[in-house]
Amino acid sequence: MRSATLLHLADVHLGLNGTQDGSLEERAFSAAVDHAIDIDVDAVLIVGDLFDHGRVTEDLLAWTAKELARLERPVVLLVGNHDALDDGSVHERFRVVERCPNVTLVADPDGEIVGVPGTDVVVWGRAMVRHEQSFKPLAGVPEKPAGTWGVVAAHGLVLRSDRPSHHASPMRPAELAAITWDYVALGHHHGHQVVRDDPCPVVYPGATARSLGGQPGAVVVRLDEGTGATVEWVPLPA
């Protein structure tokens, strides 16, 4: 398989504090785009909450589309609890696939595998319609397709045990233990966290602009036959 490098982002929250030019969220997202271009990644993976809410303006949607197109490389986009695909979702207006042919939106609530053009990477994810207890981000993860680098993308909360929980969009240790793909890209928790290293890395990158307990950043994922998946957290300008 060909080696590949990905930039893993989550919890960008564009529109959090209005839509004025130069907001912290916009600056951080632009910095992430710059970094992806500078290190020449093969693709960008955004694991939920690109937008903070469904009331963002058309100007912000147009700006976001311009930034995504500026990457000039594939982007795989998963929705999160702030931009879930329920009635009135921001994605109904954003229509990202129409605006940005380089973007693939994971849109199937039952889960789907999408290929990353120009690479040997595939991504599986479940589109969140509503953020609720009944939504299980890791339910139904299939076997990884042969001859590919496999990335599971999920937006939700990793629980400490397999016991019943009141949390919405829960991810249980037993579900993670059953995954035999190469990398698990998470979103929802705003602090950078390596949930586990073995047998494959399971990682929250932290919020792009307002990371809890540390500097805002993203994760560079390198997929190589010799080493498998390796991760490096990189800071972004605040």
N, C-alpha and C positions, 0 to 999 in steps of 0.2 A: 504494500500500500504506500501511496505517496505521503510524505510528511505534510503536516498542515499546522498552521498557527491561527488561533482564534482569539478575539477579544470578547470577554464575557462581561456584560453589563447587566445591571438590574436596578429597579427603583430609581429611575431618573426623575420622575415626578415633575415633568414640565407643566407649567401653569400653577404651581403650588402657591406662589405669592403674587398672583396676577400675571399679566402677559406683557409687562413692560420689557423693552429691549434691554439686554444685558443683565437679566436676573441671574442669581446664583445658579439655578438649575440649567439655564440656557448656556451659561459660560462653561459649566462642568461638562455638559453634553458636547459642546463644540470642542473642548479639550480632549474628550474621549475620541471624537472623530479624528482630530489632529493626530492623536497617538496611534490610532489604527493605521492611518496613512503613513506616518513616519516609520513605523516598524514593519510596514508592508504585510499586514495580516492577510490571511486567505479569506476570512469571513468574520462578521461580527454577530454575536448572539445577545439579544436583549430579552431577559427573562422576566418580563412583567413590569407594569407600572411605568411605561414610557410617559404616560400622562397622569396627572394627579386627579383629574375629575373630568366629567363630561361637558363642562361649560367653557372649555378653552375656546378662544376666538379663532376665526378663520385665519387671521394673520399668523397666529402661533402654529396652526396646522401647516400653513404654507412654508413657514420658516423651518419647521421640523422636516418636512418633505425635502426641502432644499439641502439640509444637513445630511440626511440619509442618502440622497442622490450623490452628494459630494464624495462619499466614500468610494464610489466606483468599484465596489466589490460586493459579494453577496451578504445579505443581512437576513437572519432568521429572527422573527419577532413573535414572542409569546405574550399573551395578555396577563394582567394581574388583577388583584382585587379592586384597584382604583380605576382600571380601564377595562373591566370585564365585559363580555359580549352580551349583556342583558339588554332589555329594551332601553333605547336612548343612549347606548354606548357611544363614546367619542369615536370609535372606529367606524360607525355608520357614516359619519361625516368625513372622517379622515381618508377612507378609501385608499389605503397606503399602496396597495398593489397597482392601482390605476396611476397613482402619482409617481411611484418609484418602482420601476420594473426590476430593480435589483433586490427588492424585499419580498420575502416569503412570510406570510402571516399564518401561523399555526391556528387553524380555525375550527377544528373538529373537536367537540366536547367529549367524544369517546376516545380520542387519541389518534394521532396519525404520525407517520414517518415521512419526513421531507428530506430530499437530497440537497446538498449544498453544491451549486454548479461549479464546475472546474476543480472539484476536490473529490476525495474518497470518503468524505464525511457525510453521515446522515444524522438527523436530529429527530427524536421522538418527543412529543409533548401532548398534553390535553389542554384544550382551550377552556378557560374558566368562563362560565356563563354567569354564575352568581357565587359570591364568596360565602359559603355556608358549610355546616358540619357535614352535609351529605356529599360535598365535592371532595374527591380523593385524588390529588394531583398525580399520584403514582399508581393508581389502579390500572391494571391491564397492560403494564409494560411488556411488550412482546420480546421474543428472542432477537438479539442483534443480527441484522443481515450479514451474511458471510462476506468477507472481503472488503469490509468497511471499517472506518473509525466510527464508533457509535457514541452519540451524546444524548443523554436524557435531560430534558429541560422541564423544570417544575417550579411553580410559584406557590409557596405555602410555608407552614411552620413545621419544622422537624421536632417531633415530640421526644421526650426522654424515655418513654416506655411505650409498650403496646396496649396499655390499658385504655378503656374508653375515655374520651376527652370532650370537653365542651368547645374546644377550639374549632374555628372554621378552617377549611382547606388543610387538614392534618396530614402529616407524613410520618409514618411509624417506623421504628428501627427495623422491624421484620421486613417491611417493604423495601427499605434500602438494602438490607442484607441479601435480598433475592436478586438484585440488579447485577448483571454480569457485563454491562457495557463498559466503555472506556472512561467515561467522565460523566458526572452528574452535576449539571449547572442549575443552581438554585436562585430564587429571588424571594423577597418578602421581608426577611430580616435585614435591618439597615446597617448592621455591623459586619465587617469582614470576618468570616469564620470558615475554617476548614473543619467540616463535620467529621470527616474521616479521610485517611490517606489510602487505606488498603481494603479491598482489592482494587478499588479505583477511587480517585479523588472525588469527594462530594463537597462542594464549595459554595458558600454565599460570598459574592464580591463586596457586599456592602452598598449602601446607597451612593449613587454617582456624585451627588453634591453634598448631602447632609448625613454622612455616615456616623452611626452611634459609636462613641468611644474611640474615635480615631479620625485620621485624615481621610477625606473622600478619595475614592479610587476605583479601580477595576482590576480584572484578573486576565492575564495573558496565559492561554492554554496552548502548550506545544504537544503535538501528537507525532511520535516518531517510533519506528519499528524497534529501535534499540532500547528505548526507555519507556515506551508507553506514553501515558498522559502525565505531563509535569506542569505545575502551575506556578505563576509568579504574580504576586499582588503588586500593582503599580499605583503610585499616588497621582491624583489629578489636581490641578491648581484650584484652590478654593476661591 
